[in-house]
Amino acid sequence: MPLLQTRGPQPAEIAQESDCDEVPFIDIGNSSLSYGCKNPILALAEISLKIRKGRLVAVVGPSGCGKSSLLNSSRD
């Protein structure tokens, strides 16, 4: 099961919209997150995500796959 699922137009469709130059409401670029110092545990690896204002996005996946880590990292 994928970590991120979005509902709405696909990237090719977004490029055709008139407001495609709008700055993303959420923009996470090639980010990774690990916990710990001695033996770090990689929680997220090279995640990129752009969400425009007004889009409905669902983050789904099994327990421990990094959903909360992704959302918490976007608050910083």
N, CA and C atoms as an extended XYZ file, in Angstrom:
228
Properties=species:S:1:pos:R:3:atomname:S:1:resname:S:1:resid:I:1 pbc="F F F"
N         0.849       -1.173        0.000 N   MET     1
C         0.000        0.000        0.000 CA  MET     1
C         0.900        1.244        0.000 C   MET     1
N         0.613        2.223       -0.862 N   PRO     2
C         1.457        3.424       -0.911 CA  PRO     2
C         1.298        4.277        0.346 C   PRO     2
N         2.358        5.014        0.658 N   LEU     3
C         2.331        5.887        1.822 CA  LEU     3
C         1.375        7.053        1.615 C   LEU     3
N         1.372        7.627        0.421 N   LEU     4
C         0.547        8.797        0.154 CA  LEU     4
C        -0.447        8.516       -0.956 C   LEU     4
N        -1.670        8.911       -0.742 N   GLN     5
C        -2.672        8.837       -1.789 CA  GLN     5
C        -3.338       10.191       -1.866 C   GLN     5
N        -3.540       10.701       -3.061 N   THR     6
C        -4.211       11.990       -3.212 CA  THR     6
C        -5.469       11.810       -4.038 C   THR     6
N        -6.406       12.681       -3.812 N   ARG     7
C        -7.648       12.672       -4.568 CA  ARG     7
C        -7.712       13.983       -5.321 C   ARG     7
N        -7.893       13.914       -6.592 N   GLY     8
C        -7.931       15.115       -7.409 CA  GLY     8
C        -7.240       14.857       -8.728 C   GLY     8
N        -7.021       15.895       -9.488 N   PRO     9
C        -6.411       15.719      -10.799 CA  PRO     9
C        -4.993       15.177      -10.712 C   PRO     9
N        -4.602       14.448      -11.712 N   GLN    10
C        -3.252       13.926      -11.807 CA  GLN    10
C        -2.312       15.046      -12.256 C   GLN    10
N        -0.989       14.898      -12.073 N   PRO    11
C        -0.042       15.967      -12.410 CA  PRO    11
C        -0.207       16.534      -13.810 C   PRO    11
N        -0.483       15.702      -14.806 N   ALA    12
C        -0.648       16.202      -16.173 CA  ALA    12
C        -1.868       17.123      -16.264 C   ALA    12
N        -2.917       16.802      -15.522 N   GLU    13
C        -4.113       17.632      -15.532 CA  GLU    13
C        -3.874       18.942      -14.795 C   GLU    13
N        -3.114       18.911      -13.716 N   ILE    14
C        -2.828       20.118      -12.942 CA  ILE    14
C        -2.083       21.133      -13.799 C   ILE    14
N        -1.153       20.663      -14.623 N   ALA    15
C        -0.351       21.563      -15.452 CA  ALA    15
C        -1.215       22.338      -16.432 C   ALA    15
N        -2.392       21.821      -16.784 N   GLN    16
C        -3.262       22.487      -17.734 CA  GLN    16
C        -4.176       23.508      -17.078 C   GLN    16
N        -4.297       23.494      -15.766 N   GLU    17
C        -5.173       24.432      -15.081 CA  GLU    17
C        -4.588       25.830      -15.089 C   GLU    17
N        -5.453       26.836      -15.054 N   SER    18
C        -4.995       28.221      -15.150 CA  SER    18
C        -4.224       28.682      -13.917 C   SER    18
N        -4.468       28.082      -12.756 N   ASP    19
C        -3.797       28.521      -11.537 CA  ASP    19
C        -2.605       27.628      -11.192 C   ASP    19
N        -1.995       26.992      -12.183 N   CYS    20
C        -0.910       26.051      -11.900 CA  CYS    20
C         0.346       26.752      -11.390 C   CYS    20
N         0.432       28.077      -11.518 N   ASP    21
C         1.587       28.798      -11.005 CA  ASP    21
C         1.440       29.150       -9.527 C   ASP    21
N         0.295       28.815       -8.949 N   GLU    22
C         0.039       29.111       -7.543 CA  GLU    22
C         1.069       28.402       -6.664 C   GLU    22
N         1.555       29.093       -5.653 N   VAL    23
C         2.509       28.512       -4.715 CA  VAL    23
C         1.794       27.433       -3.905 C   VAL    23
N         2.398       26.244       -3.759 N   PRO    24
C         1.757       25.174       -2.991 CA  PRO    24
C         1.491       25.589       -1.549 C   PRO    24
N         0.388       25.112       -0.993 N   PHE    25
C         0.039       25.362        0.400 CA  PHE    25
C         0.965       24.555        1.307 C   PHE    25
N         1.270       23.337        0.883 N   ILE    26
C         2.248       22.479        1.565 CA  ILE    26
C         3.258       22.043        0.521 C   ILE    26
N         4.530       22.217        0.825 N   ASP    27
C         5.591       21.853       -0.121 CA  ASP    27
C         6.719       21.178        0.656 C   ASP    27
N         6.806       19.866        0.528 N   ILE    28
C         7.866       19.089        1.166 CA  ILE    28
C         8.747       18.572        0.040 C   ILE    28
N        10.015       18.923        0.056 N   GLY    29
C        10.891       18.553       -1.042 CA  GLY    29
C        12.036       17.649       -0.630 C   GLY    29
N        12.038       16.425       -1.147 N   ASN    30
C        13.130       15.469       -0.962 CA  ASN    30
C        13.601       15.408        0.494 C   ASN    30
N        12.666       15.211        1.398 N   SER    31
C        12.963       15.213        2.831 CA  SER    31
C        13.075       13.797        3.385 C   SER    31
N        13.953       13.649        4.344 N   SER    32
C        14.107       12.388        5.076 CA  SER    32
C        14.056       12.705        6.560 C   SER    32
N        13.653       11.743        7.350 N   LEU    33
C        13.550       11.932        8.793 CA  LEU    33
C        14.000       10.662        9.485 C   LEU    33
N        14.892       10.806       10.457 N   SER    34
C        15.326        9.648       11.236 CA  SER    34
C        15.270        9.996       12.712 C   SER    34
N        15.136        8.967       13.530 N   TYR    35
C        15.082        9.113       14.979 CA  TYR    35
C        16.295        8.424       15.584 C   TYR    35
N        16.873        9.047       16.603 N   GLY    36
C        17.998        8.451       17.307 CA  GLY    36
C        19.330        8.936       16.776 C   GLY    36
N        20.376        8.742       17.595 N   CYS    37
C        21.720        9.186       17.219 CA  CYS    37
C        22.662        8.009       16.981 C   CYS    37
N        22.747        7.108       17.959 N   LYS    38
C        23.688        5.984       17.833 CA  LYS    38
C        23.308        5.058       16.682 C   LYS    38
N        22.115        4.560       16.712 N   ASN    39
C        21.600        3.675       15.666 CA  ASN    39
C        20.311        4.284       15.125 C   ASN    39
N        20.429        5.288       14.257 N   PRO    40
C        19.222        5.988       13.800 CA  PRO    40
C        18.275        5.074       13.030 C   PRO    40
N        16.997        5.325       13.243 N   ILE    41
C        15.946        4.596       12.540 CA  ILE    41
C        15.361        5.550       11.504 C   ILE    41
N        15.412        5.162       10.245 N   LEU    42
C        14.901        5.986        9.162 CA  LEU    42
C        13.389        5.861        9.109 C   LEU    42
N        12.691        6.968        9.381 N   ALA    43
C        11.231        6.966        9.379 CA  ALA    43
C        10.676        7.365        8.014 C   ALA    43
N        11.326        8.310        7.353 N   LEU    44
C        10.913        8.769        6.026 CA  LEU    44
C        12.147        8.904        5.153 C   LEU    44
N        12.057        8.460        3.919 N   ALA    45
C        13.199        8.525        3.011 CA  ALA    45
C        12.813        9.230        1.723 C   ALA    45
N        13.440       10.367        1.477 N   GLU    46
C        13.311       11.108        0.228 CA  GLU    46
C        11.860       11.334       -0.181 C   GLU    46
N        11.082       11.920        0.718 N   ILE    47
C         9.669       12.209        0.467 CA  ILE    47
C         9.542       13.583       -0.179 C   ILE    47
N         8.799       13.663       -1.264 N   SER    48
C         8.477       14.931       -1.905 CA  SER    48
C         6.969       14.999       -2.069 C   SER    48
N         6.402       16.158       -1.743 N   LEU    49
C         4.955       16.309       -1.777 CA  LEU    49
C         4.609       17.775       -1.945 C   LEU    49
N         3.736       18.084       -2.886 N   LYS    50
C         3.208       19.436       -3.051 CA  LYS    50
C         1.692       19.336       -3.053 C   LYS    50
N         1.068       20.148       -2.202 N   ILE    51
C        -0.385       20.161       -2.122 CA  ILE    51
C        -0.856       21.599       -2.262 C   ILE    51
N        -1.742       21.822       -3.203 N   ARG    52
C        -2.292       23.159       -3.382 CA  ARG    52
C        -3.438       23.384       -2.411 C   ARG    52
N        -3.659       24.614       -2.061 N   LYS    53
C        -4.738       24.983       -1.148 CA  LYS    53
C        -6.076       24.507       -1.713 C   LYS    53
N        -6.889       23.930       -0.852 N   GLY    54
C        -8.212       23.468       -1.240 CA  GLY    54
C        -8.274       22.010       -1.677 C   GLY    54
N        -7.143       21.337       -1.774 N   ARG    55
C        -7.113       19.929       -2.172 CA  ARG    55
C        -7.389       19.038       -0.975 C   ARG    55
N        -8.071       17.937       -1.220 N   LEU    56
C        -8.329       16.927       -0.199 CA  LEU    56
C        -7.275       15.836       -0.344 C   LEU    56
N        -6.533       15.581        0.727 N   VAL    57
C        -5.462       14.593        0.696 CA  VAL    57
C        -5.641       13.638        1.866 C   VAL    57
N        -5.469       12.351        1.604 N   ALA    58
C        -5.523       11.343        2.655 CA  ALA    58
C        -4.169       10.653        2.738 C   ALA    58
N        -3.647       10.536        3.928 N   VAL    59
C        -2.409        9.796        4.166 CA  VAL    59
C        -2.826        8.491        4.833 C   VAL    59
N        -2.631        7.392        4.128 N   VAL    60
C        -3.078        6.093        4.624 CA  VAL    60
C        -1.935        5.087        4.588 C   VAL    60
N        -2.033        4.094        5.429 N   GLY    61
C        -1.031        3.039        5.457 CA  GLY    61
C        -1.079        2.307        6.774 C   GLY    61
N        -0.350        1.212        6.867 N   PRO    62
C        -0.360        0.414        8.091 CA  PRO    62
C         0.332        1.132        9.243 C   PRO    62
N         0.107        0.636       10.414 N   SER    63
C         0.732        1.179       11.611 CA  SER    63
C         2.251        1.161       11.474 C   SER    63
N         2.882        2.282       11.801 N   GLY    64
C         4.334        2.356       11.784 CA  GLY    64
C         4.958        2.698       10.448 C   GLY    64
N         4.156        3.076        9.452 N   CYS    65
C         4.729        3.343        8.127 CA  CYS    65
C         5.197        4.783        7.944 C   CYS    65
N         4.945        5.684        8.925 N   GLY    66
C         5.461        7.042        8.840 CA  GLY    66
C         4.431        8.122        8.621 C   GLY    66
N         3.139        7.794        8.737 N   LYS    67
C         2.079        8.798        8.526 CA  LYS    67
C         2.204        9.949        9.498 C   LYS    67
N         2.285        9.670       10.776 N   SER    68
C         2.407       10.725       11.792 CA  SER    68
C         3.727       11.466       11.673 C   SER    68
N         4.789       10.747       11.352 N   SER    69
C         6.090       11.391       11.176 CA  SER    69
C         6.029       12.402       10.024 C   SER    69
N         5.376       12.039        8.934 N   LEU    70
C         5.228       12.954        7.804 CA  LEU    70
C         4.449       14.195        8.208 C   LEU    70
N         3.322       14.007        8.850 N   LEU    71
C         2.484       15.145        9.228 CA  LEU    71
C         3.167       16.016       10.278 C   LEU    71
N         3.835       15.404       11.237 N   ASN    72
C         4.557       16.194       12.250 CA  ASN    72
C         5.713       16.959       11.642 C   ASN    72
N         6.396       16.386       10.672 N   SER    73
C         7.522       17.081       10.047 CA  SER    73
C         7.061       18.272        9.216 C   SER    73
N         5.830       18.257        8.739 N   SER    74
C         5.330       19.373        7.924 CA  SER    74
C         4.974       20.585        8.786 C   SER    74
N         4.918       20.436       10.089 N   ARG    75
C         4.597       21.557       10.985 CA  ARG    75
C         5.785       22.450       11.225 C   ARG    75
N         6.985       21.968       11.006 N   ASP    76
C         8.202       22.734       11.313 CA  ASP    76
C         8.459       23.832       10.319 C   ASP    76
